[in-house]
Amino acid sequence: FLERISPQAAHYKCNEHKAQLASVTSHGINDFIFDLYDDSWGDKGITIGAKQGPSDFEENPDEGEWSWEDGKPWEFENWYTNDEYAYEYGYWGEPNNSGIGKGEGEDCAELVLLPSGFMTTPGYWNDRNCDSTRNPYVCSKPMIM
């Protein structure tokens, strides 16, 4: 969906469609979602279903393990690590909980669509704030055969 809303709002929007934010459990799924991107969107990231701490947005998220909103096993991750340029400036990769504002952490995730700041290679993941980030998002639901 191209609507630019917070990951928390995207969670509820997906639920309205009897779906959940997309779990990215392989390079193939990561590439599929990345390939949905159209340059005309102008967005730097797209919200995916990874969440740190409690996956229920009703709870107050605390730091913890990353998990998929739909409960799929966390067996694949594609966090942006870094590059030589970033090392020079003390940037060590994702998830890094940086960009924290008002005591809030970065407990949701986005798939990076465009190079931005130290993240010079798109297609990797970045941790983001669950309330203030505004991105398009991807929902998924099981196929019925």
Buried (B, 14 or more C-beta within 10 A) or exposed (E): BEEBBBBBBBBEBBBEEEBBBBBBBEEEBBEEBBEEBEEEBEBBBBBBBBBBBBBEBEEEBEEEEBBBBBEBEEEBBBBBEBBEEBEEEEBEBBBBBEBEEEEBBBBBBBBBBEEEEBBBEBBBBBBBBBBBBBBBBBBBEEEEE
